[in-house]
Amino acid sequence: MAPGRSTQLIKQAGEYLVAAELCRRGFVATTFTGNVPEFDILGITEQSEKTITIQVKTIKKGDWQFDASKFLEISQSGDIQTVRRKTEPPNSNLIYVFVKLGEQNQDEFYICREEDVRKMIYEGYSDWLSKKKGKRPKNTKSTHTRLSTKNLESHKDRWEII
């Protein structure tokens, strides 16, 4: 199977698993299969008293990958990067669900608010840059970062956030 197709299937599996869990919890949930940049799932309760937007990030192995500049204001002076601050989220009510695909019925879910993701990325990227004295070793302009299951363990199965 082509690598792009495999990646797309992993993303879709995560979205459908989250949508199914939302349905179990009383939400009507619909996925947008990557067609809405700001979120992947829209959920609404039966009586329409609560609407939620969810961003799903799915992996099969490794860590979840991010561009830190989508969450942080980062300045560049020559080869040195400095994290100035967290930026304001476009949707402060956004919920992130991180999915780690396992064997059947062994998937892992980590649920947190957008502000929690922004904080983890801020702390992780700032600490990492500090250890490197602000200079990324390979590509000095890169703002690539990641979150691991270790970063997210306190958010495991936190469905009550929704």
PyMOL commands that place a pseudoatom at each C-alpha (Angstrom):
pseudoatom trace, name=CA, resn=MET, resi=1, chain=A, elem=C, hetatm=0, pos=[0.000, 0.000, 0.000]
pseudoatom trace, name=CA, resn=ALA, resi=2, chain=A, elem=C, hetatm=0, pos=[1.300, 3.488, -0.868]
pseudoatom trace, name=CA, resn=PRO, resi=3, chain=A, elem=C, hetatm=0, pos=[2.580, 5.491, 2.140]
pseudoatom trace, name=CA, resn=GLY, resi=4, chain=A, elem=C, hetatm=0, pos=[0.131, 8.375, 1.516]
pseudoatom trace, name=CA, resn=ARG, resi=5, chain=A, elem=C, hetatm=0, pos=[-2.833, 6.015, 1.422]
pseudoatom trace, name=CA, resn=SER, resi=6, chain=A, elem=C, hetatm=0, pos=[-1.703, 4.279, 4.610]
pseudoatom trace, name=CA, resn=THR, resi=7, chain=A, elem=C, hetatm=0, pos=[-1.418, 7.648, 6.385]
pseudoatom trace, name=CA, resn=GLN, resi=8, chain=A, elem=C, hetatm=0, pos=[-4.891, 8.636, 5.199]
pseudoatom trace, name=CA, resn=LEU, resi=9, chain=A, elem=C, hetatm=0, pos=[-6.364, 5.352, 6.457]
pseudoatom trace, name=CA, resn=ILE, resi=10, chain=A, elem=C, hetatm=0, pos=[-4.748, 5.865, 9.885]
pseudoatom trace, name=CA, resn=LYS, resi=11, chain=A, elem=C, hetatm=0, pos=[-6.235, 9.382, 10.092]
pseudoatom trace, name=CA, resn=GLN, resi=12, chain=A, elem=C, hetatm=0, pos=[-9.681, 8.168, 9.070]
pseudoatom trace, name=CA, resn=ALA, resi=13, chain=A, elem=C, hetatm=0, pos=[-9.625, 5.250, 11.501]
pseudoatom trace, name=CA, resn=GLY, resi=14, chain=A, elem=C, hetatm=0, pos=[-8.883, 7.646, 14.365]
pseudoatom trace, name=CA, resn=GLU, resi=15, chain=A, elem=C, hetatm=0, pos=[-11.672, 10.016, 13.372]
pseudoatom trace, name=CA, resn=TYR, resi=16, chain=A, elem=C, hetatm=0, pos=[-14.214, 7.220, 13.063]
pseudoatom trace, name=CA, resn=LEU, resi=17, chain=A, elem=C, hetatm=0, pos=[-13.201, 5.691, 16.409]
pseudoatom trace, name=CA, resn=VAL, resi=18, chain=A, elem=C, hetatm=0, pos=[-13.653, 9.066, 18.134]
pseudoatom trace, name=CA, resn=ALA, resi=19, chain=A, elem=C, hetatm=0, pos=[-16.977, 9.695, 16.360]
pseudoatom trace, name=CA, resn=ALA, resi=20, chain=A, elem=C, hetatm=0, pos=[-18.224, 6.259, 17.483]
pseudoatom trace, name=CA, resn=GLU, resi=21, chain=A, elem=C, hetatm=0, pos=[-17.244, 6.962, 21.091]
pseudoatom trace, name=CA, resn=LEU, resi=22, chain=A, elem=C, hetatm=0, pos=[-19.034, 10.309, 20.972]
pseudoatom trace, name=CA, resn=CYS, resi=23, chain=A, elem=C, hetatm=0, pos=[-22.176, 8.533, 19.754]
pseudoatom trace, name=CA, resn=ARG, resi=24, chain=A, elem=C, hetatm=0, pos=[-21.922, 6.144, 22.716]
pseudoatom trace, name=CA, resn=ARG, resi=25, chain=A, elem=C, hetatm=0, pos=[-21.807, 9.217, 24.942]
pseudoatom trace, name=CA, resn=GLY, resi=26, chain=A, elem=C, hetatm=0, pos=[-24.991, 10.764, 23.551]
pseudoatom trace, name=CA, resn=PHE, resi=27, chain=A, elem=C, hetatm=0, pos=[-23.663, 12.978, 20.772]
pseudoatom trace, name=CA, resn=VAL, resi=28, chain=A, elem=C, hetatm=0, pos=[-24.587, 12.964, 17.128]
pseudoatom trace, name=CA, resn=ALA, resi=29, chain=A, elem=C, hetatm=0, pos=[-21.136, 13.140, 15.546]
pseudoatom trace, name=CA, resn=THR, resi=30, chain=A, elem=C, hetatm=0, pos=[-20.055, 13.800, 12.009]
pseudoatom trace, name=CA, resn=THR, resi=31, chain=A, elem=C, hetatm=0, pos=[-16.575, 13.668, 10.512]
pseudoatom trace, name=CA, resn=PHE, resi=32, chain=A, elem=C, hetatm=0, pos=[-15.335, 15.941, 7.742]
pseudoatom trace, name=CA, resn=THR, resi=33, chain=A, elem=C, hetatm=0, pos=[-12.435, 13.753, 6.534]
pseudoatom trace, name=CA, resn=GLY, resi=34, chain=A, elem=C, hetatm=0, pos=[-9.932, 16.592, 6.448]
pseudoatom trace, name=CA, resn=ASN, resi=35, chain=A, elem=C, hetatm=0, pos=[-12.193, 19.017, 4.581]
pseudoatom trace, name=CA, resn=VAL, resi=36, chain=A, elem=C, hetatm=0, pos=[-12.426, 21.520, 7.458]
pseudoatom trace, name=CA, resn=PRO, resi=37, chain=A, elem=C, hetatm=0, pos=[-8.979, 22.825, 8.480]
pseudoatom trace, name=CA, resn=GLU, resi=38, chain=A, elem=C, hetatm=0, pos=[-9.944, 23.901, 12.020]
pseudoatom trace, name=CA, resn=PHE, resi=39, chain=A, elem=C, hetatm=0, pos=[-11.508, 20.644, 13.250]
pseudoatom trace, name=CA, resn=ASP, resi=40, chain=A, elem=C, hetatm=0, pos=[-12.259, 17.044, 12.254]
pseudoatom trace, name=CA, resn=ILE, resi=41, chain=A, elem=C, hetatm=0, pos=[-15.507, 16.229, 14.079]
pseudoatom trace, name=CA, resn=LEU, resi=42, chain=A, elem=C, hetatm=0, pos=[-18.577, 18.199, 15.012]
pseudoatom trace, name=CA, resn=GLY, resi=43, chain=A, elem=C, hetatm=0, pos=[-20.682, 16.766, 17.811]
pseudoatom trace, name=CA, resn=ILE, resi=44, chain=A, elem=C, hetatm=0, pos=[-24.050, 17.891, 19.106]
pseudoatom trace, name=CA, resn=THR, resi=45, chain=A, elem=C, hetatm=0, pos=[-26.192, 16.492, 21.902]
pseudoatom trace, name=CA, resn=GLU, resi=46, chain=A, elem=C, hetatm=0, pos=[-29.658, 15.142, 21.169]
pseudoatom trace, name=CA, resn=GLN, resi=47, chain=A, elem=C, hetatm=0, pos=[-31.428, 18.216, 22.547]
pseudoatom trace, name=CA, resn=SER, resi=48, chain=A, elem=C, hetatm=0, pos=[-28.906, 20.560, 20.842]
pseudoatom trace, name=CA, resn=GLU, resi=49, chain=A, elem=C, hetatm=0, pos=[-27.865, 22.045, 24.193]
pseudoatom trace, name=CA, resn=LYS, resi=50, chain=A, elem=C, hetatm=0, pos=[-24.182, 21.395, 23.568]
pseudoatom trace, name=CA, resn=THR, resi=51, chain=A, elem=C, hetatm=0, pos=[-22.073, 21.535, 20.417]
pseudoatom trace, name=CA, resn=ILE, resi=52, chain=A, elem=C, hetatm=0, pos=[-18.410, 20.537, 20.370]
pseudoatom trace, name=CA, resn=THR, resi=53, chain=A, elem=C, hetatm=0, pos=[-15.610, 20.733, 17.836]
pseudoatom trace, name=CA, resn=ILE, resi=54, chain=A, elem=C, hetatm=0, pos=[-12.869, 18.123, 17.979]
pseudoatom trace, name=CA, resn=GLN, resi=55, chain=A, elem=C, hetatm=0, pos=[-9.450, 17.889, 16.383]
pseudoatom trace, name=CA, resn=VAL, resi=56, chain=A, elem=C, hetatm=0, pos=[-8.282, 14.273, 16.087]
pseudoatom trace, name=CA, resn=LYS, resi=57, chain=A, elem=C, hetatm=0, pos=[-4.593, 13.373, 15.850]
pseudoatom trace, name=CA, resn=THR, resi=58, chain=A, elem=C, hetatm=0, pos=[-3.897, 9.707, 15.145]
pseudoatom trace, name=CA, resn=ILE, resi=59, chain=A, elem=C, hetatm=0, pos=[-0.697, 7.663, 15.114]
pseudoatom trace, name=CA, resn=LYS, resi=60, chain=A, elem=C, hetatm=0, pos=[0.088, 3.994, 14.936]
pseudoatom trace, name=CA, resn=LYS, resi=61, chain=A, elem=C, hetatm=0, pos=[3.591, 4.330, 16.410]
pseudoatom trace, name=CA, resn=GLY, resi=62, chain=A, elem=C, hetatm=0, pos=[5.969, 7.074, 17.479]
pseudoatom trace, name=CA, resn=ASP, resi=63, chain=A, elem=C, hetatm=0, pos=[4.885, 10.537, 18.559]
pseudoatom trace, name=CA, resn=TRP, resi=64, chain=A, elem=C, hetatm=0, pos=[2.347, 13.094, 17.359]
pseudoatom trace, name=CA, resn=GLN, resi=65, chain=A, elem=C, hetatm=0, pos=[4.038, 15.701, 15.143]
pseudoatom trace, name=CA, resn=PHE, resi=66, chain=A, elem=C, hetatm=0, pos=[3.350, 19.460, 15.166]
pseudoatom trace, name=CA, resn=ASP, resi=67, chain=A, elem=C, hetatm=0, pos=[4.542, 22.755, 13.814]
pseudoatom trace, name=CA, resn=ALA, resi=68, chain=A, elem=C, hetatm=0, pos=[5.227, 24.764, 16.981]
pseudoatom trace, name=CA, resn=SER, resi=69, chain=A, elem=C, hetatm=0, pos=[4.692, 28.052, 15.125]
pseudoatom trace, name=CA, resn=LYS, resi=70, chain=A, elem=C, hetatm=0, pos=[0.956, 27.257, 14.930]
pseudoatom trace, name=CA, resn=PHE, resi=71, chain=A, elem=C, hetatm=0, pos=[0.822, 27.484, 18.722]
pseudoatom trace, name=CA, resn=LEU, resi=72, chain=A, elem=C, hetatm=0, pos=[3.679, 29.833, 19.604]
pseudoatom trace, name=CA, resn=GLU, resi=73, chain=A, elem=C, hetatm=0, pos=[5.177, 33.139, 18.611]
pseudoatom trace, name=CA, resn=ILE, resi=74, chain=A, elem=C, hetatm=0, pos=[8.775, 32.256, 17.735]
pseudoatom trace, name=CA, resn=SER, resi=75, chain=A, elem=C, hetatm=0, pos=[11.334, 34.841, 16.679]
pseudoatom trace, name=CA, resn=GLN, resi=76, chain=A, elem=C, hetatm=0, pos=[14.422, 34.044, 14.639]
pseudoatom trace, name=CA, resn=SER, resi=77, chain=A, elem=C, hetatm=0, pos=[17.647, 36.043, 14.848]
pseudoatom trace, name=CA, resn=GLY, resi=78, chain=A, elem=C, hetatm=0, pos=[20.267, 34.485, 12.614]
pseudoatom trace, name=CA, resn=ASP, resi=79, chain=A, elem=C, hetatm=0, pos=[20.407, 30.828, 13.646]
pseudoatom trace, name=CA, resn=ILE, resi=80, chain=A, elem=C, hetatm=0, pos=[18.841, 31.415, 17.072]
pseudoatom trace, name=CA, resn=GLN, resi=81, chain=A, elem=C, hetatm=0, pos=[15.152, 30.875, 17.844]
pseudoatom trace, name=CA, resn=THR, resi=82, chain=A, elem=C, hetatm=0, pos=[13.385, 32.398, 20.825]
pseudoatom trace, name=CA, resn=VAL, resi=83, chain=A, elem=C, hetatm=0, pos=[9.902, 31.477, 22.016]
pseudoatom trace, name=CA, resn=ARG, resi=84, chain=A, elem=C, hetatm=0, pos=[8.160, 34.735, 22.834]
pseudoatom trace, name=CA, resn=ARG, resi=85, chain=A, elem=C, hetatm=0, pos=[4.779, 33.497, 23.988]
pseudoatom trace, name=CA, resn=LYS, resi=86, chain=A, elem=C, hetatm=0, pos=[1.836, 31.221, 23.307]
pseudoatom trace, name=CA, resn=THR, resi=87, chain=A, elem=C, hetatm=0, pos=[-0.417, 32.631, 20.589]
pseudoatom trace, name=CA, resn=GLU, resi=88, chain=A, elem=C, hetatm=0, pos=[-4.161, 33.033, 20.971]
pseudoatom trace, name=CA, resn=PRO, resi=89, chain=A, elem=C, hetatm=0, pos=[-6.088, 30.011, 19.737]
pseudoatom trace, name=CA, resn=PRO, resi=90, chain=A, elem=C, hetatm=0, pos=[-8.493, 30.527, 16.846]
pseudoatom trace, name=CA, resn=ASN, resi=91, chain=A, elem=C, hetatm=0, pos=[-11.026, 28.309, 18.667]
pseudoatom trace, name=CA, resn=SER, resi=92, chain=A, elem=C, hetatm=0, pos=[-10.569, 28.263, 22.442]
pseudoatom trace, name=CA, resn=ASN, resi=93, chain=A, elem=C, hetatm=0, pos=[-13.320, 25.626, 22.823]
pseudoatom trace, name=CA, resn=LEU, resi=94, chain=A, elem=C, hetatm=0, pos=[-11.571, 23.098, 20.598]
pseudoatom trace, name=CA, resn=ILE, resi=95, chain=A, elem=C, hetatm=0, pos=[-11.034, 19.651, 22.098]
pseudoatom trace, name=CA, resn=TYR, resi=96, chain=A, elem=C, hetatm=0, pos=[-8.105, 17.499, 20.985]
pseudoatom trace, name=CA, resn=VAL, resi=97, chain=A, elem=C, hetatm=0, pos=[-8.383, 13.728, 20.970]
pseudoatom trace, name=CA, resn=PHE, resi=98, chain=A, elem=C, hetatm=0, pos=[-5.081, 11.957, 20.420]
pseudoatom trace, name=CA, resn=VAL, resi=99, chain=A, elem=C, hetatm=0, pos=[-5.541, 8.399, 19.214]
pseudoatom trace, name=CA, resn=LYS, resi=100, chain=A, elem=C, hetatm=0, pos=[-2.863, 5.721, 19.313]
pseudoatom trace, name=CA, resn=LEU, resi=101, chain=A, elem=C, hetatm=0, pos=[-4.093, 2.860, 17.160]
pseudoatom trace, name=CA, resn=GLY, resi=102, chain=A, elem=C, hetatm=0, pos=[-3.487, -0.582, 18.583]
pseudoatom trace, name=CA, resn=GLU, resi=103, chain=A, elem=C, hetatm=0, pos=[-4.821, -3.994, 17.810]
pseudoatom trace, name=CA, resn=GLN, resi=104, chain=A, elem=C, hetatm=0, pos=[-8.604, -4.319, 17.765]
pseudoatom trace, name=CA, resn=ASN, resi=105, chain=A, elem=C, hetatm=0, pos=[-10.109, -2.920, 21.003]
pseudoatom trace, name=CA, resn=GLN, resi=106, chain=A, elem=C, hetatm=0, pos=[-6.652, -1.843, 22.236]
pseudoatom trace, name=CA, resn=ASP, resi=107, chain=A, elem=C, hetatm=0, pos=[-6.645, 1.722, 20.958]
pseudoatom trace, name=CA, resn=GLU, resi=108, chain=A, elem=C, hetatm=0, pos=[-5.603, 4.480, 23.348]
pseudoatom trace, name=CA, resn=PHE, resi=109, chain=A, elem=C, hetatm=0, pos=[-7.348, 7.853, 23.661]
pseudoatom trace, name=CA, resn=TYR, resi=110, chain=A, elem=C, hetatm=0, pos=[-5.961, 11.033, 25.223]
pseudoatom trace, name=CA, resn=ILE, resi=111, chain=A, elem=C, hetatm=0, pos=[-8.438, 13.897, 25.537]
pseudoatom trace, name=CA, resn=CYS, resi=112, chain=A, elem=C, hetatm=0, pos=[-7.531, 17.480, 26.359]
pseudoatom trace, name=CA, resn=ARG, resi=113, chain=A, elem=C, hetatm=0, pos=[-8.503, 21.055, 25.748]
pseudoatom trace, name=CA, resn=GLU, resi=114, chain=A, elem=C, hetatm=0, pos=[-6.766, 23.182, 23.164]
pseudoatom trace, name=CA, resn=GLU, resi=115, chain=A, elem=C, hetatm=0, pos=[-5.186, 25.277, 25.921]
pseudoatom trace, name=CA, resn=ASP, resi=116, chain=A, elem=C, hetatm=0, pos=[-3.585, 22.119, 27.381]
pseudoatom trace, name=CA, resn=VAL, resi=117, chain=A, elem=C, hetatm=0, pos=[-2.039, 21.241, 24.005]
pseudoatom trace, name=CA, resn=ARG, resi=118, chain=A, elem=C, hetatm=0, pos=[-0.770, 24.814, 23.605]
pseudoatom trace, name=CA, resn=LYS, resi=119, chain=A, elem=C, hetatm=0, pos=[0.777, 24.680, 27.095]
pseudoatom trace, name=CA, resn=MET, resi=120, chain=A, elem=C, hetatm=0, pos=[2.474, 21.301, 26.481]
pseudoatom trace, name=CA, resn=ILE, resi=121, chain=A, elem=C, hetatm=0, pos=[3.927, 22.520, 23.197]
pseudoatom trace, name=CA, resn=TYR, resi=122, chain=A, elem=C, hetatm=0, pos=[5.070, 25.791, 24.779]
pseudoatom trace, name=CA, resn=GLU, resi=123, chain=A, elem=C, hetatm=0, pos=[6.800, 24.068, 27.687]
pseudoatom trace, name=CA, resn=GLY, resi=124, chain=A, elem=C, hetatm=0, pos=[8.292, 21.265, 25.597]
pseudoatom trace, name=CA, resn=TYR, resi=125, chain=A, elem=C, hetatm=0, pos=[9.562, 23.433, 22.753]
pseudoatom trace, name=CA, resn=SER, resi=126, chain=A, elem=C, hetatm=0, pos=[10.903, 26.137, 25.086]
pseudoatom trace, name=CA, resn=ASP, resi=127, chain=A, elem=C, hetatm=0, pos=[12.757, 23.575, 27.231]
pseudoatom trace, name=CA, resn=TRP, resi=128, chain=A, elem=C, hetatm=0, pos=[14.180, 21.783, 24.202]
pseudoatom trace, name=CA, resn=LEU, resi=129, chain=A, elem=C, hetatm=0, pos=[15.351, 25.055, 22.614]
pseudoatom trace, name=CA, resn=SER, resi=130, chain=A, elem=C, hetatm=0, pos=[16.902, 26.136, 25.907]
pseudoatom trace, name=CA, resn=LYS, resi=131, chain=A, elem=C, hetatm=0, pos=[18.996, 22.953, 26.023]
pseudoatom trace, name=CA, resn=LYS, resi=132, chain=A, elem=C, hetatm=0, pos=[20.187, 23.720, 22.476]
pseudoatom trace, name=CA, resn=LYS, resi=133, chain=A, elem=C, hetatm=0, pos=[20.871, 27.381, 23.346]
pseudoatom trace, name=CA, resn=GLY, resi=134, chain=A, elem=C, hetatm=0, pos=[18.211, 28.380, 20.834]
pseudoatom trace, name=CA, resn=LYS, resi=135, chain=A, elem=C, hetatm=0, pos=[19.883, 26.761, 17.830]
pseudoatom trace, name=CA, resn=ARG, resi=136, chain=A, elem=C, hetatm=0, pos=[18.243, 23.827, 16.111]
pseudoatom trace, name=CA, resn=PRO, resi=137, chain=A, elem=C, hetatm=0, pos=[20.959, 21.331, 15.139]
pseudoatom trace, name=CA, resn=LYS, resi=138, chain=A, elem=C, hetatm=0, pos=[19.933, 20.485, 11.542]
pseudoatom trace, name=CA, resn=ASN, resi=139, chain=A, elem=C, hetatm=0, pos=[17.549, 23.072, 10.124]
pseudoatom trace, name=CA, resn=THR, resi=140, chain=A, elem=C, hetatm=0, pos=[17.800, 26.302, 12.101]
pseudoatom trace, name=CA, resn=LYS, resi=141, chain=A, elem=C, hetatm=0, pos=[14.488, 27.577, 10.684]
pseudoatom trace, name=CA, resn=SER, resi=142, chain=A, elem=C, hetatm=0, pos=[12.449, 24.462, 11.482]
pseudoatom trace, name=CA, resn=THR, resi=143, chain=A, elem=C, hetatm=0, pos=[9.730, 24.728, 14.122]
pseudoatom trace, name=CA, resn=HIS, resi=144, chain=A, elem=C, hetatm=0, pos=[8.950, 21.011, 14.208]
pseudoatom trace, name=CA, resn=THR, resi=145, chain=A, elem=C, hetatm=0, pos=[8.000, 19.568, 17.579]
pseudoatom trace, name=CA, resn=ARG, resi=146, chain=A, elem=C, hetatm=0, pos=[6.212, 16.534, 18.961]
pseudoatom trace, name=CA, resn=LEU, resi=147, chain=A, elem=C, hetatm=0, pos=[4.135, 15.205, 21.808]
pseudoatom trace, name=CA, resn=SER, resi=148, chain=A, elem=C, hetatm=0, pos=[4.564, 11.703, 23.168]
pseudoatom trace, name=CA, resn=THR, resi=149, chain=A, elem=C, hetatm=0, pos=[2.305, 9.435, 25.190]
pseudoatom trace, name=CA, resn=LYS, resi=150, chain=A, elem=C, hetatm=0, pos=[4.442, 10.455, 28.186]
pseudoatom trace, name=CA, resn=ASN, resi=151, chain=A, elem=C, hetatm=0, pos=[3.383, 14.095, 27.660]
pseudoatom trace, name=CA, resn=LEU, resi=152, chain=A, elem=C, hetatm=0, pos=[-0.251, 13.037, 27.449]
pseudoatom trace, name=CA, resn=GLU, resi=153, chain=A, elem=C, hetatm=0, pos=[-0.537, 10.321, 30.120]
pseudoatom trace, name=CA, resn=SER, resi=154, chain=A, elem=C, hetatm=0, pos=[-2.541, 12.509, 32.527]
pseudoatom trace, name=CA, resn=HIS, resi=155, chain=A, elem=C, hetatm=0, pos=[-5.118, 12.982, 29.727]
pseudoatom trace, name=CA, resn=LYS, resi=156, chain=A, elem=C, hetatm=0, pos=[-5.677, 9.292, 29.027]
pseudoatom trace, name=CA, resn=ASP, resi=157, chain=A, elem=C, hetatm=0, pos=[-9.388, 8.424, 28.691]
pseudoatom trace, name=CA, resn=ARG, resi=158, chain=A, elem=C, hetatm=0, pos=[-10.473, 11.853, 29.980]
pseudoatom trace, name=CA, resn=TRP, resi=159, chain=A, elem=C, hetatm=0, pos=[-13.791, 11.687, 28.113]
pseudoatom trace, name=CA, resn=GLU, resi=160, chain=A, elem=C, hetatm=0, pos=[-15.451, 13.713, 30.877]
pseudoatom trace, name=CA, resn=ILE, resi=161, chain=A, elem=C, hetatm=0, pos=[-13.785, 16.815, 29.375]
pseudoatom trace, name=CA, resn=ILE, resi=162, chain=A, elem=C, hetatm=0, pos=[-16.256, 16.519, 26.522]
for i in range(1, 162): cmd.bond("trace and resi %d" % i, "trace and resi %d" % (i + 1))
show_as sticks, trace
zoom trace
